[in-house]
Amino acid sequence: MLVVEASDPDLESLSLVLSADYHIIRATKGKEALELIEKEDPELVLIGNDLPDMEGYDVCKTIKENVQNTLLPVIVLTSILENEEKADAIKTNADGILIKPVDELELTTRVRSLIRMRHLHEELVKERDRVQRYIDLAGSIIGVVDRDFKVTLVNQKACDVLGYSKEEVLGQNWFDVFVPEYIRDDIKKGYLGVINGTIVPPEFSEKPIITKNKEEKWVLWHDVVLRDDDMNIVGTISSGDDITERKLAENAMEEANKELKLLDNIKDQFLTNLNYELRTPLISIKGFCELLIEEKLGTVNDSQKNALDAVLRNSERLRHLIDSLLYVSGERNQNIKYNIIPLYPARLIEDILEDRALYIEKKELTIESHVPKNLPAILGDIDHLERMFTHLLDNAIKFTPPGGKIIVSASSYDDTVDIKIKDTGIGIPEDLLPNIFSSFYQVDGSTRRKYGGTGVGLHICKKIIEAHMGEIFVESEVGVGTTFIVQLPV
């Protein structure tokens, strides 16, 4: 304890009383006292008002002006406070004022109380600094804003992101300084609702902040209200992560998606135009080939008929390819339309088998049909169902070697019609079966594959069947054959 007195017998006798419990350091001048405070760091300063170089209250004022002495308690002993200005100065800076003559008990009680308060205050400061260190170590932005929109706590991560020091952030109006102007009023309005209890803050929210160099950053915030002992809302504590890079990536992705969508629309328009441009010559090619084969335009020998037949088959193949690509494009844009009418599947299957009879014969395959003519009617789109069954039959023809067999059968139950197309072809490996209905998937995707195709046929079949509220299944064994089962509601 530092006792500052020159020739004050009262203060001298009081310091003797205090020496029983405290180590006493003496000073007789004000400047000497200030030097000793810096050197010795006393627990308390007891100042008399009659000093040769400075007034006691001036010493007290100088002590308190030093930030390092904020917690150092100072007691001033003075005579009657006859000067109002001096009295105000002492009251403003001193932690205690004692009017002489001073009672020993009053002095010791005051000293003990102030020293105890200092120790408690120091513990609180240490605890605060410890908490500050903890939140500074946190990898997330942390800050507290009070009811007046002022920042009362901030960690180092927040300062690093904002580009300010802690001193520059603390005490600032969060919304006026750190929130972009274009969204400031809306966010402030929302915050008012939170602290007034009319709005519950969302668990997570994405909001922008503005840095010292005027750069905008995005933060994923988690906000929690702070309450006092009476459960009144006194502010919010927020933690957040800088998601600026993610937002930039999302924006870039969104722009890329817009460009892809535009290109997709151009592609779809191109396919649509291509469809109309190709269909016209295909119709002419098919028509003239049929006329030539039937010798309506003159005699044709067998070699010429075979050549014309190849042209006819490939033109039909090209037509199916165009239809498939258009279906996939329309499916992605949800532009596929179905003209649902009652129809009889037995008649539809019979027509398809008759249409493919020549191809089956040329490949030297045997075909068996076990489709009852009295199958119940179903609701469906005849064109789409024809495309689906044709593709399943063409697959069986394509993957069955010469001399093989294809069996088409059907049966009806209470609520479904089951149609099976079974072949004795090459089969599909078991591990590849889950993928065969994927768009553009081929069991053999190599550039030197034996069998042609685009890989969209089975995908289209599945989509058509699902559109008719049906299901499709596949059973296959390598080297034995494959069976597709189609279930459609009656």
C-alpha positions in Angstrom: 0.0 0.0 0.0 1.3 3.5 -0.9 0.7 6.2 1.6 1.3 9.7 0.2 1.8 12.4 2.9 4.2 15.2 3.7 3.7 16.5 7.3 0.2 15.2 8.1 0.3 13.7 11.7 -3.2 12.3 11.3 -2.2 10.4 8.1 1.0 9.3 9.7 -0.7 7.8 12.7 -3.3 6.1 10.4 -0.5 4.5 8.3 0.9 3.0 11.5 -2.4 1.4 12.2 -2.5 0.0 8.6 1.1 -1.3 8.8 -0.1 -4.1 11.1 -1.9 -5.7 8.1 -0.3 -4.2 5.0 3.2 -3.4 3.7 3.4 0.4 3.6 5.3 2.4 1.0 5.7 6.1 1.7 5.9 9.1 -0.5 6.1 12.8 0.5 5.5 14.4 -2.9 3.0 13.9 -5.7 5.5 13.2 -8.5 7.4 10.8 -6.2 4.1 9.0 -5.6 3.4 8.7 -9.4 6.9 7.1 -10.0 6.4 4.6 -7.1 3.0 3.6 -8.4 4.6 2.7 -11.8 7.5 0.9 -10.1 5.8 -0.9 -7.1 2.2 -1.5 -8.3 0.6 -1.0 -4.9 -2.8 -2.5 -4.0 -4.2 0.8 -2.8 -3.1 4.5 -2.6 -3.9 6.7 0.4 -3.3 10.4 -0.3 -3.2 13.4 1.9 -4.3 16.6 0.4 -1.4 18.8 1.7 1.7 18.0 -0.6 4.5 20.4 -1.4 4.5 20.0 -5.2 0.9 18.9 -6.1 -2.6 19.0 -4.6 -3.8 15.6 -3.5 -6.7 15.7 -5.9 -4.4 16.4 -8.8 -2.3 13.3 -7.9 -5.5 11.3 -7.8 -6.6 12.7 -11.2 -3.3 11.9 -12.7 -3.3 8.3 -11.4 -6.8 7.6 -12.8 -6.0 9.1 -16.2 -3.5 6.3 -16.7 -5.4 3.3 -18.2 -3.2 0.8 -16.4 -4.4 2.2 -13.1 -8.1 1.7 -13.8 -8.4 -0.9 -11.1 -6.1 0.8 -8.5 -8.3 2.1 -5.7 -7.4 5.6 -4.4 -8.6 7.2 -1.1 -8.2 10.9 -0.5 -8.0 12.3 3.0 -9.0 15.9 3.1 -10.3 18.6 5.3 -13.8 20.0 4.8 -14.6 20.3 1.1 -14.8 24.0 1.1 -14.0 24.4 -2.6 -16.8 23.0 -4.8 -14.5 22.6 -7.9 -12.0 20.6 -5.8 -14.7 18.6 -4.2 -16.1 17.6 -7.7 -12.6 16.7 -8.9 -12.0 14.4 -5.9 -15.4 12.8 -6.1 -14.9 12.2 -9.9 -11.5 10.4 -9.6 -11.2 9.0 -6.1 -12.7 5.7 -5.0 -13.1 7.0 -1.5 -13.0 10.3 0.3 -12.4 10.6 4.1 -12.9 13.9 5.9 -10.4 14.4 8.7 -10.3 13.6 11.5 -10.7 10.0 10.4 -11.9 7.2 12.5 -9.5 4.2 12.5 -12.2 1.7 12.1 -13.8 3.6 9.2 -10.4 3.7 7.5 -9.5 0.1 7.9 -13.0 -1.0 6.8 -12.8 1.2 3.7 -9.3 0.0 2.8 -10.3 -3.7 3.3 -13.4 -3.2 1.2 -11.7 -1.5 -1.7 -8.8 -4.0 -1.8 -11.3 -6.8 -1.8 -13.3 -5.1 -4.6 -10.1 -4.7 -6.5 -9.2 -8.4 -6.2 -12.7 -9.4 -7.3 -12.5 -7.0 -10.2 -9.2 -8.4 -11.2 -10.6 -11.9 -11.1 -13.5 -10.8 -13.3 -11.1 -9.2 -15.8 -9.0 -12.4 -15.8 -12.1 -14.5 -16.4 -13.2 -12.1 -19.2 -9.8 -12.3 -20.8 -9.8 -16.0 -20.5 -13.2 -16.2 -22.2 -12.0 -13.7 -24.9 -9.0 -16.0 -25.5 -11.3 -19.0 -25.9 -13.6 -17.2 -28.4 -10.5 -15.9 -30.2 -9.4 -19.4 -30.7 -12.8 -20.4 -32.2 -12.7 -21.0 -35.9 -16.1 -19.2 -36.4 -17.0 -15.6 -36.3 -18.5 -14.7 -32.9 -20.1 -11.4 -31.8 -22.6 -9.9 -29.4 -24.9 -7.0 -30.3 -27.0 -5.2 -27.7 -30.5 -3.6 -27.9 -28.9 -0.4 -29.1 -27.3 -2.2 -32.1 -23.9 -1.8 -30.5 -21.2 -4.4 -30.7 -20.2 -5.4 -27.2 -18.1 -8.5 -27.9 -16.2 -9.7 -30.9 -13.6 -12.3 -31.5 -10.4 -12.2 -33.6 -11.9 -14.3 -36.4 -14.6 -11.7 -36.9 -12.0 -9.0 -37.0 -10.0 -10.9 -39.5 -13.0 -11.3 -41.8 -14.1 -7.7 -41.4 -10.6 -6.3 -41.7 -10.8 -4.2 -38.5 -9.1 -4.3 -35.1 -11.2 -5.1 -32.1 -11.0 -1.5 -30.9 -12.4 -0.4 -34.2 -15.3 -2.9 -34.0 -16.4 -2.7 -30.3 -19.0 0.0 -29.7 -19.9 0.4 -33.3 -23.5 0.2 -34.6 -23.4 -3.2 -36.3 -26.0 -2.4 -38.9 -24.8 1.0 -39.9 -21.1 0.0 -40.2 -21.0 -3.7 -41.2 -24.2 -4.4 -43.1 -24.4 -3.5 -46.9 -26.7 -0.5 -47.4 -29.0 -2.2 -49.9 -30.2 -4.7 -47.3 -29.5 -2.7 -44.1 -33.1 -1.6 -43.4 -34.5 -5.1 -43.8 -32.0 -6.7 -41.5 -32.4 -4.0 -38.9 -36.1 -4.4 -39.0 -35.8 -8.1 -38.5 -33.4 -7.6 -35.6 -35.8 -5.2 -33.9 -38.5 -7.9 -34.2 -36.1 -10.4 -32.5 -35.1 -8.2 -29.5 -38.8 -7.1 -29.1 -39.7 -10.8 -28.9 -42.1 -10.7 -32.0 -39.8 -12.7 -34.2 -37.9 -16.0 -33.4 -34.6 -15.9 -35.2 -34.1 -18.9 -37.6 -31.6 -21.5 -36.6 -29.4 -20.6 -39.6 -29.5 -17.7 -42.1 -27.2 -16.4 -44.8 -26.6 -12.6 -44.7 -23.9 -10.3 -46.2 -21.4 -8.1 -44.4 -19.2 -5.3 -45.7 -15.5 -5.2 -44.8 -13.2 -2.3 -44.1 -12.1 -2.2 -47.8 -15.8 -2.2 -48.9 -15.7 -5.9 -50.0 -19.0 -7.8 -49.6 -18.8 -11.2 -47.9 -21.4 -13.7 -47.1 -21.8 -15.4 -43.7 -23.9 -18.3 -42.5 -25.1 -17.1 -39.2 -26.5 -18.9 -36.1 -28.3 -16.4 -33.8 -29.3 -16.8 -30.2 -31.1 -14.2 -28.0 -29.4 -13.1 -24.8 -31.6 -12.5 -21.7 -31.0 -11.0 -18.3 -32.0 -12.5 -14.9 -35.6 -11.3 -15.4 -35.6 -13.1 -18.8 -35.8 -9.8 -20.7 -34.0 -9.9 -24.1 -30.9 -7.7 -23.9 -29.3 -8.6 -27.3 -28.1 -11.4 -29.4 -25.0 -13.6 -29.7 -24.2 -14.8 -33.2 -21.7 -17.3 -34.6 -21.0 -17.6 -38.3 -18.8 -19.0 -41.0 -17.5 -17.2 -44.0 -19.2 -18.8 -47.0 -18.2 -16.2 -49.6 -16.3 -18.7 -51.8 -19.3 -21.1 -51.7 -21.7 -18.3 -52.6 -19.4 -17.3 -55.5 -19.3 -20.9 -56.6 -23.1 -21.2 -56.4 -23.5 -18.0 -58.4 -21.1 -19.2 -61.0 -23.0 -22.5 -61.1 -26.3 -20.7 -61.5 -24.9 -18.7 -64.4 -23.5 -21.9 -65.9 -26.9 -23.6 -65.5 -28.6 -20.7 -67.2 -26.2 -21.1 -70.1 -26.6 -24.9 -70.2 -30.4 -24.4 -70.1 -30.1 -22.0 -73.1 -27.9 -24.5 -74.9 -30.4 -27.3 -74.0 -33.3 -25.3 -75.5 -31.2 -24.7 -78.6 -30.5 -28.4 -78.8 -34.2 -29.3 -78.3 -35.2 -26.9 -81.0 -32.6 -28.3 -83.3 -33.8 -31.9 -82.6 -37.4 -30.8 -83.3 -36.4 -29.1 -86.5 -34.3 -32.1 -87.5 -37.2 -34.4 -86.8 -39.4 -32.6 -89.3 -36.5 -32.2 -91.8 -35.7 -35.9 -91.7 -39.2 -37.3 -91.6 -40.1 -35.9 -95.0 -37.3 -37.6 -97.0 -37.7 -40.8 -94.9 -41.4 -41.0 -95.9 -40.4 -40.7 -99.5 -37.6 -43.2 -99.3 -39.8 -45.7 -97.6 -42.7 -45.1 -100.0 -40.6 -45.5 -103.2 -38.8 -48.6 -101.7 -42.1 -50.3 -101.1 -43.3 -49.4 -104.6 -40.1 -50.8 -106.1 -40.2 -54.0 -104.0 -43.8 -54.6 -105.0 -42.7 -53.9 -108.7 -45.3 -51.2 -109.1 -42.6 -49.2 -111.0 -41.2 -52.1 -113.1 -39.6 -55.4 -112.7 -36.9 -55.9 -110.0 -34.6 -58.9 -109.6 -33.9 -60.6 -106.3 -30.6 -58.8 -105.7 -32.3 -55.5 -106.2 -35.1 -56.5 -103.9 -32.5 -57.4 -101.2 -30.9 -54.1 -101.6 -34.2 -52.2 -101.4 -35.2 -54.3 -98.4 -31.9 -53.2 -96.6 -32.7 -49.5 -97.5 -36.3 -50.0 -96.1 -35.1 -51.6 -92.9 -32.5 -48.9 -92.3 -34.9 -46.1 -93.0 -37.2 -47.6 -90.4 -34.3 -47.9 -88.0 -33.5 -44.3 -88.6 -37.1 -43.3 -87.9 -37.0 -45.1 -84.6 -33.7 -43.5 -83.7 -35.2 -40.0 -84.3 -38.3 -40.8 -82.3 -36.1 -42.0 -79.4 -34.0 -38.9 -79.3 -37.0 -36.7 -79.4 -38.6 -38.7 -76.6 -35.6 -38.2 -74.4 -35.5 -34.5 -75.1 -39.2 -34.1 -74.5 -38.9 -36.1 -71.2 -36.3 -33.8 -69.9 -38.4 -30.8 -70.6 -41.6 -32.6 -69.4 -43.2 -32.1 -72.8 -44.2 -35.7 -73.4 -47.9 -36.0 -74.0 -50.0 -39.1 -73.8 -53.3 -39.7 -75.7 -54.8 -42.2 -73.3 -57.6 -44.4 -74.8 -59.0 -47.9 -74.2 -57.1 -50.4 -76.3 -56.5 -54.2 -76.6 -52.9 -55.2 -76.0 -53.3 -58.6 -77.9 -54.1 -56.8 -81.1 -51.2 -54.3 -80.6 -48.7 -57.2 -80.0 -50.0 -59.1 -83.0 -49.4 -56.1 -85.3 -45.9 -55.6 -84.0 -45.0 -59.3 -84.5 -46.4 -59.2 -88.0 -44.4 -56.0 -88.8 -41.2 -57.6 -87.6 -41.8 -61.0 -89.1 -39.5 -60.4 -92.1 -36.5 -59.3 -90.0 -37.0 -62.4 -87.7 -37.1 -64.7 -90.8 -34.0 -63.1 -92.3 -32.0 -63.6 -89.1 -33.1 -67.3 -89.1 -34.9 -67.0 -85.7 -37.9 -68.9 -84.4 -40.7 -66.9 -82.9 -43.5 -68.3 -80.7 -46.5 -66.3 -79.7 -48.7 -67.3 -76.7 -50.8 -64.2 -76.4 -54.5 -64.9 -75.8 -56.8 -62.8 -78.0 -59.2 -62.2 -75.1 -56.8 -60.2 -73.0 -58.7 -57.5 -71.1 -58.5 -53.9 -72.4 -56.0 -51.4 -70.9 -55.9 -47.6 -70.9 -52.9 -46.4 -72.9 -51.3 -44.4 -75.7 -51.1 -46.6 -78.7 -48.1 -44.9 -80.3 -46.0 -44.9 -77.1 -46.9 -48.5 -76.2 -46.1 -49.6 -79.8 -42.7 -47.9 -79.5 -42.1 -49.7 -76.2 -43.0 -53.2 -77.3 -41.2 -52.7 -80.6 -38.0 -51.8 -78.9 -38.2 -54.8 -76.5 -38.8 -57.1 -79.5 -36.0 -55.5 -81.5 -33.6 -56.0 -78.6 -34.5 -59.7 -78.5 -33.9 -59.9 -82.3 -30.6 -58.0 -82.1 -29.1 -60.0 -79.2 -30.2 -63.5 -80.2 -27.8 -65.3 -82.6 -29.1 -67.1 -85.7 -31.0 -70.3 -84.8 -32.2 -68.9 -81.6 -35.8 -68.5 -80.3 -38.0 -65.6 -79.2 -41.2 -66.3 -77.1 -43.8 -63.7 -76.6 -46.5 -64.6 -74.0 -49.2 -62.8 -72.0 -51.6 -63.5 -69.2 -54.1 -61.5 -67.2 -54.9 -61.3 -63.5 -57.5 -59.3 -61.5 -55.9 -56.0 -62.0 -52.9 -56.4 -64.4 -51.9 -57.7 -67.8 -48.5 -59.3 -67.8 -46.6 -59.5 -71.1 -43.3 -61.4 -71.4 -40.7 -61.2 -74.2 -38.1 -64.0 -73.8 -35.1 -64.7 -75.9 -32.3 -67.2 -76.1 -29.7 -64.5 -76.7 -26.4 -63.6 -75.2 -27.8 -62.5 -71.8 -26.8 -59.7 -69.4 -24.3 -60.0 -66.6 -26.0 -59.9 -63.2 -23.9 -57.0 -61.9 -25.0 -54.8 -64.9 -28.8 -55.5 -64.6 -29.5 -52.5 -62.2 -28.1 -50.1 -64.8 -29.8 -51.2 -68.0 -32.7 -48.7 -67.6 -30.4 -45.7 -67.2 -30.4 -43.1 -69.9 -27.6 -43.7 -72.5 -26.4 -46.8 -70.7 -25.1 -49.7 -72.8 -23.9 -53.0 -71.5 -21.0 -52.8 -73.9 -20.1 -49.2 -74.1 -16.8 -49.6 -76.0 -16.1 -48.0 -79.4 -15.7 -51.5 -80.9 -18.9 -53.0 -79.6 -20.6 -55.6 -81.7 -24.1 -54.4 -81.3 -25.2 -50.9 -82.2 -27.7 -48.6 -80.5 -27.8 -45.3 -78.6 -28.5 -46.7 -75.1 -31.8 -44.9 -74.6 -34.2 -47.6 -75.7 -34.7 -49.4 -72.3 -34.8 -46.0 -70.5 -37.6 -44.9 -72.8 -39.4 -48.2 -72.3 -39.3 -47.8 -68.5 -40.6 -44.2 -68.7 -43.5 -45.2 -71.0 -44.5 -48.0 -68.7 -44.3 -45.8 -65.6 -46.4 -43.2 -67.3 -49.1 -46.0 -67.8 -48.8 -46.8 -64.0 -47.1 -50.1 -64.8 -43.8 -51.8 -64.0 -41.1 -53.6 -66.0 -38.8 -56.4 -64.7 -35.9 -58.2 -66.2 -34.4 -61.7 -65.7 -31.2 -62.7 -67.5 -28.4 -65.2 -67.5 -25.3 -64.8 -69.6 -25.3 -67.3 -72.5 -28.8 -68.5 -71.7 -31.0 -65.5 -72.6 -33.1 -62.6 -71.2 -36.8 -62.1 -70.3 -38.5 -58.8 -70.0 -41.8 -58.7 -68.1 -44.2 -55.8 -68.5 -47.1 -55.3 -66.1 -49.8 -52.9 -67.1 -53.1 -52.2 -65.1 -56.3 -53.4 -66.8 
